[in-house]
Amino acid sequence: MERELIMGNQAIALGAIKAGVNLVAGYPGTPSTEVLETVAKYNPGDIHVEWSVNEKAALEVAAGAAYCGARVMVTMKQVGLNVAADPLMSLNYVGIKGGMVVMVADDPGPISSQTEQDTRHFAKFAKMMVFDPSSPKESYEMIQDAFDYSEKYGRPVFFRPTTRVCHGYETIEISDERKINRPEGFVKDTSKWVIFPRTSYMNHQMLEKMLVDLSQDFSTYRFNQVTGTAKKKKGIAASGVSYEYVREIIRDREDVKLFKVATANAFPEQLALKFLEGLDEVIVFEELDPVVEQALTYICGRYHIADVSIFGKLTGNNVSAGENTVAAIAESLAAFLGEPKLGKSYAAPQFDAEQPQLPVRPPVLCAGCPHRASFYAVKQAMKGKKAVFAGDIGCYTLGNAKPLDMCDTCLCMGADVTITQGIHHIEPDTYNFAFIGDSTFFASGITGVVNAVYNQADMTLIVLDNSTTAMTGHQPHPGTGVTMMGDVVNKVSIEKILEAIGVTKIVRADPLELDMAIEAVKSVVELEGVKAVIFKSPCAAITKPKKAFRINTDKCIGCMECISQIGCPAIVLKNGQAYIEPSQCFGCGLCSHVCLTKAIEGKEQ
């Protein structure tokens, strides 16, 4: 045993390795990304690890391996589960032979997501088990249990950490021991592996019975716990990281009952009944939705427990959106227990009046980001024309911010390509643009382009190709020529894919060569059908600058054109003139193209 201070996502990965995982597939997305990357880093050599093109592909790859008896894990964030939903719903009906954990990281806040959806609802919808760890240490142990339960019941299971569990740190004893799982291989059996309506009906009945059995099983599961007594006739129910917050506040108090819920589905009903004995009131703390609260309310109704009142999000005692905090729970808990305060103060720290407040720093494209130049080139090319610019999920979503103001819509990955088509069919006099990154193109953009060509839409596809998956930490994708196993492979060409689909005109350009980039857009925009401009330039975060730019103060007239046109964070106003902060300048040179007096000069580094 070795004690290490590690992140929750690392703990999940190391726990999966210890559990004997044979294959891990996923798609990057905060807060889940480090799980797969850690498996790749500590791979003993016999685990297949891959970044799949999207979550649906990852789940289907893992399902095939699980059919062979392998232990598999799929990683994604909560919105990625929407992409994987189609195969997942059927897979739980079909079942598996090995152990399969679908690791879905939820993002309360949301901190880096477009939704705050709660995967525990999806577990009920899909009739799947869900494990809800409360800490990195518990994640390390619970992920191993998740594989065991999956194998025991022959069904995939959810493992659902939230952001603070994923990115929190804890000192954990890491074992060198590892379960060795040798898959039997695929055994043909069409009655099991081929899904038909009749077998779906029978499997549905089996699933319902399984959930009843699971409820009994989970009532004795080691991470579902009832502690304390009903001395005050008040109880606390908590799940996930909220349980850790409650423990931090009440410490080792024994005068209130505490119900820790680690499996929201199937809900540990018999343990819940034990918890409710002798109580008059219960307050529930959980992220995100009132899943545990509703389950306890249902149990009170089913078993005619009329003298227990359940409080939480549904009753307005706790906030209905966003993360829980220790301070917020302490305040709610003090009111519930009728105590002025609980232990130490958990109020947010107050700044000294003499100290300056921290500056507000909204998200912005990095200095030197080629996407800024791409947006600006399209903006200049379409000046004075009626145009709609559909955006997508990634760094380039930040193109919506002023002064660029170049993202009119943003729904989900790949939706830019298809939303653009819908606008065209209703407003054919509009120039319609879809901005998509190279990684997103492979993940969910290709089908939209096929749809556009087939249904004869007029649109211009702008591919922002920086040769990486930048927003989630520069993971490889099919266009990079490198796999997560470290193999160098043939790059999949975006241009050749577009040609094969039937895109009428494809132009490549370097967005940092502004005049040429503008002309590239103008050369295709008046053509009918689907046409594309591939703006190719490396991500500023993974390449070295070639030039350093500065302001020639003798030429600068303080017009602020460089600031108001492109919004680069490296350029500020100082003493009435533009000033380029040397530590931030990346040397892209875009500002030199927009300066009216040619006051911005560059020199080789």
N, C-alpha and C positions, 0 to 999 in steps of 0.2 A: 504494500500500500504506500502511496505517495500523496502527500497533501499539497494541493495546488490552488492558487487563487485564479479562478477561471470565470468567464462569462457564461450566462445561462445557455446561449446557443452552442457554445463549446461543450458544455456539460451534456446537452442533448445528444450531440454528435458522438462524444466519447461513450455515453451510455449505450447508444445504438451499436457502436463497434463492439463493446463488451457483450452485448446481447447476441452477437453473431450475425449482424446484417450482411447480406451478400451483394445487395445492389441498392444504390441511392440515386434517385433522379429528381430533378426539380427545375424550377425557373426562379431567377433571383428576384427578390422584392423585400424591402425593409418592412418589418424587423426580422425576417427569416433567413436572410442570405448566408450568415456565417455558419449555419448548421452544415450545409453541404460542403462549404469550403473547408471546414474543420475535418470532416470525414476524408476529404481529398488529401489534406495535409498529413493526417495520421494513418492513412490507408496502409494496412499491413502488406498490401500487395495483391490480395485476393478479392477485393471489393470493387465492383464496377461502379464508377461514379460518373455522372454526366449532367451537364446543363442541357436539358432538352429544349426544343424550340418554343414550347409553351407548356403550361401546366397539364393540359389534356394529353399531350404526347407523353409527358413524364409519367402520368398515372397509368396510361395504357402500357408503356414499357414495363413499369413495375408490376402491373397485373400479369403480364406474360411470364415474368420471372416467378411471381408468387404461384402461378399455376403449376410451376415445376417443383414447388416445395421450398423455394428460396425465402429467406427473410428479407423484406424490402422496406425501404422508407421513401416517401415522396415529400418534398419540401416546397412550401409556397407561403404567400401571405393571404390574408382573408379574401381580397378581391380576386386572387388567382384561383380560389376555390370555385368561383363562378365559371371560370373557363373549364375546369376539370369536372364540373357537375354532371355532364352528360354520361361519361363512362362510369362515374362513381355511383350514380343512382342504380344503374343496372348491376354493377359489380357486387354491391351488397346483397342483391337478390341471388346472383350466381354463386357467390362465395369464392374462397381461395383455398389453397392447400398449405402454403407456407404462412408466415406471419407478415402482416402488412400494416404499417403505421403511416397514416397521412398526417404529416406534421404541418398544421396551419397556424401561423402566427397572427393573432389579432392585434389591431392597432388602435386602442382607445385614444382619443384625443380629437380627431386622428392626427398623428404627428407627421406621417408621410404617406397618406392614403387619400383616396377620393370618397371613401365610405367609412362608417364606424360599425359595420355589420358584425354580428356576434355569431361565431361558428357553432355555438351550442344549439342555436335554433336549427342550423343546418343538420346537426346530428339527429335531432328529433325528426326533421323532415325526411332524412335519408334512413332513419331507423338504425343509427349506428352508435356504438359506444363512443364516449368522449372522455378523455383524461385531461384534467385541468390543474397543472402543477402550480404551486404557490411560490417556489423559490428555485434558484439554480441547483442546489443540492437535491431537492426533491425531484427536479427534472431528470437528473442523472439516474436516479433510482426508478422513477416512475416510467421512463421510456422503456426500461427493461420489462417492467410489468405489462406494458402495453403490447409488446410482442408476444408475451406469454398468453395474454387473454385473446389476442387475435388468433393464435394457433389453436387455443382451446375451443373457441367457438367457430373457427373457420370463416371469419369475416374480417374485413378491413376495419380499423379503428382510427378515430381522430385523436391526435395529441395536440392540445390547444394552449400554448403559452401566450401571454400577452407581452406587450413591449417591455415592461419593467422586469419581467422574468427573463425575457430574451437577452436584454442588454445589462441586467444587473450582474454583479460579481459576488462570489462567495467562495470561501476556502472549502475544498471538497477532497475527500480521500478517494483517489483514483486507483482502481485495481488494475494490475497487469493481467489478471485472468480474463479469458475470453471464451465464450461459448463457440464451439466449432459446429457450424450448421452445414451439412452436406446434402444439398437438394437431391431428391429422388429422380427428378426429371419429369417431363410431361407424359402423362398417361392418358391415352385417348379414351374419352367417355362423353359422347354427344349428349347423353341425358343430363350431364352436369354442366359441361362447358358451353353448350349452345342454348341460348335463351329463347324460349317460345312463350306465347301467352299462357298456355296451360301450365308450364313449369313455373312461370312467374307467379301465377295464382297460388300454387302449392308452396312456393318458396316464401311468399308473403305471409302465409299462415305460420310457416316455420319461424319467420322473423318475429312475429308478434309473440309467439310462445317463448322464443329466445330472450326477448326483452323482459318478460316476467321472471324468467330464471335468473337473468342478469341482475335484476333489482334485488333478488334474494342474495345473490353472490356478492354484489357490491355492498350490501349491508354489513358484511364482515371484512371488507377490503381494508387493508392496513392504513391507507391514507384517508379513508372516511372515518372521522373520529367524533365522539362526544366526550367532552371533559367538563369538569366543574359540577356544581349542584344547583338545584332550583331554590336556593335559600331566598333570593330576592323575587322569585317567581318571574324572572325576566331571563330571556335567552337571546343569544346572538348566533346567527348563521352567517357563514362567510365562505367564499371560494376564491381560488386563485391568489394573486398578490394581495388582495384585500384581507385575506386571512392573516398574512404576515403583518399588515398594518394594525389589525385588531390586536394581535399578540403583542406588538410593540407598545400599544397603549395600555392594555389591561394587565400586562405582565403575567404573573402567576395567580391572579385572583381566582378564588374558588367559589365565590358567592353568586356567580352568574354562570349559566350553562353556555357552553360554546360548541357549536356544531360546524365541523369542517367538512365541506362538500368537495370532494375531488373528482366525482363522476356525476355530472349533471344529467347524463343519459347513458345507461338506465339509472334513474334516480334511486338511491338507497332507501327505499320506503320504510322498511322495518326499523332501520336505524333512526330515521326521521321521527317515527312514532315514539321511540325511546326518548329522543331529545325533547319532544313536545310534552312528555309526562310532567305534571306539576307546574307547568308554566301558564302565566296569564298573558304575557306579551313577548313577542319575538321581533327583533329588528334584523334585517338582512343587508349585508354588504357584498357587492359583486360588481364585476365589470363584464359586459357593458349593460346588458338588458336584464330585466327582472325575471330571469329564468328560475333561479332557486326560490325566489319569492313566490312566483306563480305555482311552483311545485308544492311548496308548503301550504299555500292557500288551498290548492286542490286536495291535498291529503286531509286537511282540516274538514273540508266539505265531505269528502268520501267517507271518512270515519266519524262524522258527526261530532267533531270536536269544536263545539260552539263557543267555549269559554276562552279560546286563545285568539288574540288579535295579532295579525302579521303586518309589520311596518317595513317600508323600504321605498323603492322608487315609485311604485304604484300609488302610494299614499302621500307622496310629496316630502317624505322625511329625508330622502337622499336625492341627489341630482340625477336627472334622467339621461344625461349625455356627458361624454368626456371621461377622463381618468378620475379615479379616486385618489385622494391624497391622505396622508396620515393626519394632517390638520383638519381636513373636512370630516373624516371619520371620527376624530376625537371630539369635534364639536357636536356632531349628530349623536354620538354615543353618550356624551355628558347630558344632553337634553333627555335622551331616552331613559337613562338611569336616574335622572333627577339630581345630579351632582354638579356643583359649580364648575369644576374642572377635573381632568383626569391626569394625575401625575404632573410631569413637566409641561411647559407650554409648547404647543405644536403650531403656534401662529407663524405666519410667514415672517422672515427676518425683515426688520426695518432698516433702511439706509440712514446713515448719519446725515443730518441736514447739510453739513459742510462738504460731503462727498458728492461728486457728480453722479447722476443717474446713468446707468448703462445705456448706450445709444440703441435706438431701434434699428435693427438690421433685417429688413425684409429679404426674402430669397431673391437672388439675381443671378443671371448668367455670369459665369466666371470671366474675369479679364482674359482676353485672348480666345474666348470660345468661338469656334468657327460658325456656330449656329447664329450668333448675333449678325455676322456678315451675310449669312444666307437670308435671314429675315429681311435685312436692310436692302439687299439686292432685289428681292421680290417686291418690296415696298416701293422702291424707286422705279422699277420696271412697270408697275401698275398704277403709278401716280395719275390721278384724275379719272381712273376707270372704276366701274362698279364691280367690286370683287369681294368675295367672302373667303376667309382664311380659316380652315378647319384644323385645329391642333390635335395633339395626342399626348399620351402619358410618357414622360421622360424629362430630361433636362430642358428640352425645348418647349415644354409647357410654359416656362418662364418667359417665352416670347410674348406672352399676353401683357406683360408689364410695360408701362410707358417708359421711355418714349417710343419703343418699337410698336407696341399695341398690335401684334400680328397673330393673335390666337382668338378667333371669334367664337370657337366652340371647343370643348374638351369633354368627352364622355367616358371612354374607356379605351383600352389598347386596341388599335386598329380601326376604331370607329370613324376616324377622320376620313378615311378613304370612302366609306359608305355614306356617311352623313353628307359629304360633298355631292354624291350622286343624287340623293334625295332633294337637296336644294336645287340642283340643276333641273330635275324633272318638273319642278314647280316654277322656278325662275330661270328659264333658259337664256335670258339676256344677261345673266350674271357670269363673270369669270370666277370659276370655282377652283380653289387650291386646297390640296391636302398635304400637310406636313407630317412626315413620319421618319423616325430614326431607323438606322440599319438593323438593330436588334429587334425592334418592334415590327419591322417589315417581315422578318422571318417568323416572329411569334404569331402575328395575327393580321398582317397586312396583305398577304398574297391573295387570300380568298376574296378580299374586297376588290382588288384589281381585276381578278377574273370576272367578278360580277359586273364591274364597270365596262369592260370590253364586251362581254356577252350582251349586256342590256343597253349598249350604245350610248353611254353617257359622255358628255363633254366635260373633261376635267384635266387639271394639271397636277400631277403627283410630284411633290418635292421630297426627295429622299435625302435626309441629313445623315451622311455616312461619315462617322468619326471613328469607325473600325473598333468599336467597343460597346459594352453596355455601361454607359458612363454613370447614370444616376444611382445605380445600386452597387457601385464599387469596381467597375471595369472588368466584368466577367467576359469570357470569350463567347462567341456565337458562331453560327455556321459560316459567316463571311470573314472570320478572322484567320481560319486555317489552323486553329489550335483547339484541342479538346481539353476537358477538365482532367483527363487522365494524363495530360502532358504530351499527347501525340501530335505531331505535325501532319496535317491532312490537307487535301485539296480544298481551297476556298470555294464556297458556293457563290457564284457571281449574281449579284442583283440585276445587273444589266442583261445577262443572258436569260434570267427568269422572266424579266419584262418582255424581252424579245419573243420568247416562247409563248407567252400569254397572248401576244398580239398588240402590244402597245405601239401606236403608230410612229412615234418619234421619241428617241431617247438621246439626251445631251448630257455630257459630263462637264463639270466645271469646278474650279477651285474658288470657293466663295471669298477668299482673301484677295483674289484678283478681282476687285470690285467691278471695274468696267466690263470685263469679260463675263462676269457672273450676271450682270444686268442684261447684257446682250443674249446670253444663253436663255434667260427667261423670255425675252422678247421674241426669240426665234421660234418658240414652240406655242406660245399662248394663243395665237390666232388660228392655229390648226384645229380641225374638227377631231372628235374622238378623244381617246386617252393618250396623253403624252407625259413625258417625265423628264425632270432635271435631277441628276444625281450630283449633289454638292458634296465633294469628297475632300476632307481635311481632317487631320488627326485631332483628337481631344487634347485641349490645352493642359490637362492635368497629367498626361502621360508622355508628353514630348518636351524637349528643351527649346527655349526661345532662340531664334537666330539673330534677332536685332533687339536693341533697346531704343525706345523712342523718348524724346524730350521736347519741350516747348522752347522755341526760339523766341525769347521775350522781346526782341527787337521787332519781330514780325507780328506777334500776337496782338490783336486789337480788342480782346475780351468779348468777342461776339457770342461766345458760349455755344457755337454751332456744334462743336465736337461733343459737348455734354448733352445738348438737347436733342441731337439726332440719333445717337447710338446708345447712350446711357451706360458707358463702360465704367465700372467701379474704380478703375485706376485713375480716372481723370476727375479732378476737382477744381474749384475756383479758388485762387489764392492771390491776394493783393490785386484783385480786379482782372487777373489773367488766368488762363487755363494752366493747370499744373498736373504733370503726370507723376504719380508716386512710383519711384523706381522699383520698390519692393513688390509692387503689384503688376506692373506692366509686363506683358508676356511677349510683346513684340509682334503682334499680329499685323499692325500697320493699318487697320481699318480707319482709325481716326485720321491718319494722314490723307486719306482719300476724301474726307468730308470737310477738311479745314479749308476755309475760303481764302486764306492768305498764305497757304503753304508754310505755316509756322511750325508744323510738327515734323521733326526730322528724326531719322533713324540712323544708327550706326551698327556695324557688324559686331557681334560679341565674340 
